[in-house]
């Protein structure tokens, strides 16, 4: 259809399309600074120093209030699954027992969940969170736990 238009009209259309393409490329290159939401903030308290991990959907983790570090892909996928699974548990309550060592508090977009480490015996997603905390603290945080 463009071939049937007069040459001058075809040139204007081509220049307009090129302008739009350049604008799109420039905008894409600007980075627009769109921030990803946080998946969860987990705090582990008990013997030794308190540990706090802020996990972001964009693939970063801030350890004990420090600068965000890149989260390895397997841990990011695990964190996304945990955020989904734990969101269903925010209404649950768990009692401490004489065997409790650590207490975990997880702040999610839809609420907060607090549980003792002994609750992981009966809830798979809680034991998965405990494992995530140990793995993330070791790498990328560099904190032995």
Secondary structure, 3 states (H helix, E strand, C coil): CHHHCCHHHHHHHHHHHHHHHHHHHHHHHHCCCCCCCEEEEEEEECCCCCEEEEEECCCEEEECCCCCEECCHHHHHHHHHHHHHHHCCCCCCCCCCCCCCCEEEEEECCEEEEEEHHHHHCCHHHHHHHHHHHHHHHCCCCCCC
